[in-house]
């Protein structure tokens, strides 16, 4: 199904859903995302909905539409902007097209480790970046852990950047991700997540890059038999609410929704840690060769990306603040 047609069907479905919602006692918030129902983010959203119902005494609840039922991440963001969808979860790699400063998270090897990333996301830098989207009708509520992204390929092992030369690598619709793959010698190819499995099968691309749970739950391991854990980026997911909805909520309702979202973060991180281990175990059982290369050559190859931001005052300041965060 073509992306534009699927987006149109999603919009029609939202209109029908809105028209059929006759309840007056409970405010039903519509949340769409593109992940599998077994994903830790979806499970965290279920908890968020349960907590919201408890906090509000049944006055508020969340209806979740997973698996790109209402469109891709970019399409969901567009629906939030016009007020046809209430909430969504997107990778900050896609969000950078709407809130430009978010592209700082796509700079490779920016974080020293996971704890460093959490310190940034949970601190003033992360909170300020979540607020940036408000002028684009997108209010950020929290970040979910999306681990580290690494390369997986169909027919060729990748142990050094040279191995990526000439390979078509799927990336998100993110200028930063495309620059990163180019700097490593690959040919970046933006393709929507829902179309990637078929694109890998048909040879439209030679590989992709993502975290272990996404590699496993998408079943991309059935096509790609090499997974190189070079952990080039740590791109979090962002949970967003349309400012059209946020403005209609009372101060108390806003507090309930924010608290429910905050509560879901720690739960999701626990589930994520488990899912990362399980995903790697399962893909190895399925015959995938998991490779742990020397990261130094990859880090050296992308240093030019840092240089190109030296004259950008906003980006250079953000990079410095993140690097100095303990």
C-alpha positions in Angstrom: 0.0 0.0 0.0 1.4 3.4 -1.0 2.4 5.6 1.9 0.2 8.5 0.9 -2.9 6.3 0.5 -2.2 4.7 3.9 -1.9 8.1 5.5 -5.3 9.1 3.9 -6.9 6.0 5.2 -5.5 6.7 8.7 -6.9 10.2 8.5 -10.4 8.9 7.5 -10.2 6.4 10.3 -9.4 9.1 12.8 -12.4 11.2 11.6 -14.7 8.2 12.0 -13.3 7.4 15.4 -13.8 11.0 16.5 -17.4 10.9 15.2 -18.2 7.7 17.0 -16.8 8.9 20.4 -20.0 9.6 22.3 -18.7 9.3 25.9 -18.8 12.5 27.9 -17.5 11.3 31.2 -14.1 10.0 29.9 -11.7 12.0 27.7 -10.2 9.5 25.2 -6.8 10.5 23.9 -5.8 8.9 20.6 -2.1 7.8 20.4 -0.5 6.3 17.3 2.9 4.7 16.8 4.7 2.4 14.4 6.0 -0.3 16.7 5.0 -3.9 17.3 2.7 -4.6 20.3 5.5 -6.7 21.9 7.9 -3.7 21.9 8.8 -2.2 25.3 7.5 1.2 24.2 4.0 -0.1 23.5 4.0 -1.9 26.8 5.0 1.3 28.5 2.2 3.1 26.8 -0.3 0.6 28.1 1.0 1.3 31.6 0.7 5.0 30.9 -3.0 4.6 29.9 -3.7 2.5 33.1 -1.9 5.1 35.3 -3.8 7.9 33.6 -7.1 6.3 34.3 -6.2 5.8 38.0 -4.8 9.3 38.4 -7.9 10.9 36.8 -10.4 8.6 38.5 -11.5 7.3 35.1 -11.9 10.8 33.6 -9.1 10.2 31.1 -7.8 7.3 29.1 -5.6 6.6 26.1 -6.6 4.6 23.0 -3.4 3.2 21.3 -3.0 2.5 17.6 0.3 0.5 17.0 1.9 -0.9 13.9 1.6 2.3 11.7 -2.2 1.8 11.6 -2.6 5.6 11.2 0.6 6.2 9.1 4.3 6.5 9.4 6.1 8.5 12.1 6.3 11.6 9.8 2.6 11.3 8.9 1.7 11.0 12.6 3.6 14.2 13.4 1.7 16.0 10.6 -1.6 14.7 12.0 -0.6 16.1 15.4 0.2 19.5 13.9 -3.3 19.8 12.4 -4.9 18.4 15.5 -6.3 15.2 13.9 -4.3 13.0 16.2 -3.6 13.6 19.9 -0.3 11.8 20.7 2.5 9.9 19.0 5.9 8.4 19.6 8.7 9.1 17.1 12.4 8.7 16.9 14.1 12.1 17.4 15.8 11.3 14.1 12.5 11.9 12.4 11.5 14.7 14.8 14.6 16.8 13.7 12.7 17.6 10.5 10.1 19.4 12.7 12.2 20.6 15.6 15.7 21.3 14.1 17.8 21.3 17.3 16.9 17.7 17.9 19.4 16.8 15.2 22.1 17.0 17.9 21.1 13.5 19.1 21.9 12.1 15.6 25.6 13.0 15.8 27.5 9.7 16.0 29.4 8.8 19.2 28.1 11.8 21.0 27.3 9.9 24.2 30.0 8.1 26.2 27.6 5.4 27.4 23.9 4.8 28.3 24.2 6.5 31.7 25.6 9.6 30.0 22.6 9.7 27.6 20.1 9.3 30.5 21.8 12.2 32.4 21.4 14.4 29.3 17.8 13.3 28.5 16.6 13.6 32.1 18.4 16.9 32.8 17.9 20.5 31.6 19.3 19.9 28.1 16.8 17.1 27.4 13.9 19.1 28.9 14.7 22.2 26.9 14.9 20.2 23.6 11.5 18.7 24.4 10.1 22.2 24.7 11.5 23.3 21.3 8.7 21.5 19.4 5.9 23.6 21.0 6.3 26.3 18.4 5.6 23.6 15.8 2.4 22.4 17.6 4.3 19.4 19.1 4.7 19.3 22.9 7.3 16.8 24.2 6.3 14.9 27.3 9.2 12.5 27.8 11.9 10.3 26.2 11.9 6.5 25.9 15.1 4.5 25.6 15.8 3.3 22.1 19.3 1.9 22.8 22.1 2.2 20.4 21.9 1.9 16.6 24.2 -0.4 14.7 24.5 -1.8 11.2 23.0 -5.0 9.8 23.6 -6.2 6.3 22.4 -9.0 4.0 25.5 -10.4 2.2 28.6 -8.7 3.6 30.3 -8.5 7.0 31.0 -5.0 8.2 34.0 -4.8 10.5 35.4 -1.4 9.4 34.0 1.7 7.7 35.7 0.5 4.5 33.2 -2.4 4.4 30.3 0.0 4.0 31.7 1.5 0.8 29.2 1.1 -2.0 26.5 -0.4 0.2 23.0 1.1 0.1 22.0 1.5 3.8 18.5 2.4 4.8 18.2 5.4 7.1 15.3 7.4 8.6 14.3 10.7 6.9 17.0 12.4 8.8 19.7 14.6 7.3 22.0 13.8 10.2 21.6 10.0 9.6 22.3 10.5 5.9 25.4 12.5 6.6 26.6 9.9 9.1 26.3 7.0 6.6 28.0 9.1 3.8 30.9 9.9 6.1 31.4 6.1 6.6 31.4 5.5 2.9 27.9 4.0 2.5 25.0 5.3 0.3 22.1 6.4 2.6 18.7 5.5 1.4 15.6 6.9 3.2 12.8 4.3 3.4 9.8 4.1 5.7 10.1 1.5 8.5 7.0 -0.3 7.3 8.5 -0.8 3.8 12.0 -1.9 4.9 11.5 -5.7 5.1 10.4 -5.9 1.5 13.1 -3.4 0.4 15.7 -5.7 2.0 14.2 -8.8 0.4 14.1 -7.2 -3.1 17.6 -5.7 -2.8 16.5 -2.1 -2.9 19.0 -1.7 0.0 21.9 -3.8 1.2 21.3 -3.2 4.9 20.0 -0.9 7.5 20.9 0.4 11.0 18.9 0.1 14.2 18.8 -1.3 17.7 18.6 -5.0 18.6 14.9 -5.1 19.6 13.9 -3.4 16.4 16.1 -5.7 14.3 14.5 -8.7 16.0 10.8 -7.7 16.3 10.8 -6.5 12.7 12.1 -9.9 11.6 14.8 -8.2 9.5 17.1 -11.0 10.8 15.4 -13.3 8.4 17.0 -11.4 5.5 20.1 -9.9 7.1 22.6 -12.3 8.5 25.3 -9.9 9.8 24.8 -7.5 12.7 27.7 -5.2 13.5 27.4 -3.7 17.0 29.3 -0.5 16.5 26.7 1.6 18.4 27.2 4.7 16.3 24.2 6.6 17.7 22.0 6.6 20.7 18.8 8.1 19.4 16.0 8.2 22.0 12.3 8.1 21.1 10.1 11.1 22.1 6.6 11.0 23.3 4.6 13.9 22.0 1.2 15.5 22.4 -0.5 17.9 20.0 -0.6 21.4 21.4 -4.1 21.5 20.1 -5.1 18.9 22.7 -2.8 20.2 25.4 -4.4 23.6 25.2 -7.9 22.1 25.7 -6.8 20.2 28.9 -7.3 21.8 32.3 -4.2 22.3 34.4 -5.2 19.3 36.5 -5.6 17.1 33.3 -2.2 18.3 32.1 -0.6 17.2 35.4 -2.3 13.8 35.2 -1.0 13.2 31.7 2.5 14.4 32.4 2.7 12.2 35.6 1.5 9.1 33.7 4.0 9.7 31.0 6.9 10.2 33.5 5.9 7.0 35.3 6.1 5.1 32.1 9.7 6.1 31.5 11.3 4.0 34.3 9.1 1.0 33.4 10.1 1.2 29.7 13.8 1.4 30.5 13.5 -1.8 32.6 11.7 -3.6 29.8 14.2 -2.3 27.2 17.2 -3.6 29.0 15.6 -7.1 29.1 14.5 -6.9 25.4 18.0 -5.9 24.2 19.5 -9.1 25.8 16.7 -11.3 24.5 16.9 -9.8 21.0 20.6 -10.5 20.6 20.1 -14.1 21.9 17.3 -14.8 19.5 18.9 -13.4 16.4 22.0 -15.5 17.1 19.8 -18.6 17.5 18.4 -17.7 14.1 21.8 -17.8 12.5 22.8 -14.2 12.5 26.5 -13.5 13.0 26.8 -10.8 15.7 30.0 -8.8 15.2 31.7 -6.6 17.8 34.2 -4.4 15.8 36.8 -2.0 17.0 34.8 1.3 17.3 37.8 3.6 16.9 37.9 3.6 13.1 34.2 4.4 13.0 34.6 7.2 15.4 37.6 8.6 13.4 35.6 8.5 10.2 32.8 10.7 11.4 34.9 13.5 13.0 34.1 15.6 10.0 30.5 15.8 11.2 31.6 17.6 14.3 33.7 20.0 12.2 30.8 21.1 10.1 28.9 22.3 13.2 31.7 24.5 14.5 30.2 27.6 12.9 26.7 26.8 14.0 26.5 28.5 17.4 23.4 26.6 18.6 24.7 23.2 17.6 28.2 23.7 18.8 26.9 24.9 22.1 24.6 21.9 22.5 27.4 19.5 21.6 29.7 21.1 24.2 27.0 21.1 26.9 26.3 17.4 26.2 30.0 16.4 26.2 30.5 18.2 29.5 27.5 16.6 31.2 28.6 14.1 33.9 
